[in-house]
Amino acid sequence: MANGIVSVGIVGGGRVGLGFAKFIQSLKDEARLTGVVTSTPARQKELSTLLKVPCFGTTEELMNSGDKPDVVAVVNANEDHYEATLAALQLGAHVFCEKPMAPTLEECRKMVAAEKASGKTLQIGFEYMHGTMTSRLRQLINEDYFGELLSGSVLDSRGHWASDAPSKPISENWKLDRQRGGGIVFHCGIHQLDMIRCYFGKIESVTAFRAPKNALSFYPYEIPDNVTLMIKAASGAVINFQIFHNRAPCYYRETNPWQPDWRTIPGHEFDFSIVGTKASCHMQIYKEKLSLFKYNIPQRDTTLDRVEDFGFHPANASHHDMSGFLLQYLRSVAAGTGAIDAAADALETMKIAFAAEDSIATGRTHMVREYD
């Protein structure tokens, strides 16, 4: 680390990798880009010309180059996270790995073990908990605003994930491939599960409910386009988590692109409610408002305490500031304080996700302790 500037390599030449690379290059006084790893020679040539840095075919080539990075950001396909993370840690870099950790529990465990053995740090990209709204809610919980937490409700409604051209075979869409993408919970619910764990503490069990068939017939059956998870915390609190892919219009279009303001799309919702013994709330993340309610037991009433408005922040700051979270980690590495969240905590979130996906597949309740 020269002059306090963190050198960064990127593993992944897709949209997220390119976005991270350009972001790193904008941080002239804090970070610099050393290279990018992407598998195809054509893409390597394209990105090298665009970014004016070397491109490599493997993480090992990046790490053994003449400009070894301090940090490697792993943002390639889910099924490739494990190998890239291990290689970077073992060859002496800190690692920022996008969510989810890996498609198998064994790989997730080995990633945590590799971090401990390397003496470096591993940060998993669960940035939702560090947004302006989401961190504010955790602050209120820690201040005992709600009292004992009794229940929660989460709604995640968005368009479908088959965003390629309609002529492209569904089998080539990794998001709808359970082996590569992990399933609806891994791809679209993993952040919310991390939030549930952070707010409610240790999770005991997960039960999934789904319809007998998908409304979107192009979805493979093993990937439900709508699922409800009933989650029980060790404290006894219960949480209802619904994911919809089949209700709202899809603006994730790569062919015939549609790019409206995601905060204004009807049916596109991300809401989080908490009920405690003292108070309750309704956090409308896409509308950027946190409504707080207090109980007036003598009057047998519930009153609106206040509404906190987060709309004045930049878009995505409420919950989904990927670049901002990466920057926070780079600053932590520069300061010698390591990961913002322990990789072992991210592993606990992954255990809940595996329990959820297995419950979808089996139709029965899964205890999270089965994955210890």
Secondary structure, 3 states (H helix, E strand, C coil): CECCEEEEEEECCCHHHHHHHHHHHHCCCCEEEEEEECCCHHHHHHHHHHHCCCEECCHHHHHCCCCCCCEEEECCCHHHHHHHHHHHHHCCCEEEEECCCCCCHHHHHHHHHHHHHHCCCEEEECHHHHCHHHHHHHHHHHCCCCCCEEEEEEEEECCCCCCCCCCCCHHHCHHHCHHHHCCHHHHHHHHHHHHHHHHHCCEEEEEEEECCCCCCCCCCCCCCCEEEEEEEECCCCEEEEEEECCCCCCCCCCCCCCCCCHHHCCCCEEEEEEEECCEEEEEECCCCEEEEEEEECCCCEEEEEEEEECCCCCCCCCCCCHHHHHHHHHHHHHHCCCCCCCHHHHHHHHHHHHHHHHHHHHCCCEEHHHHC
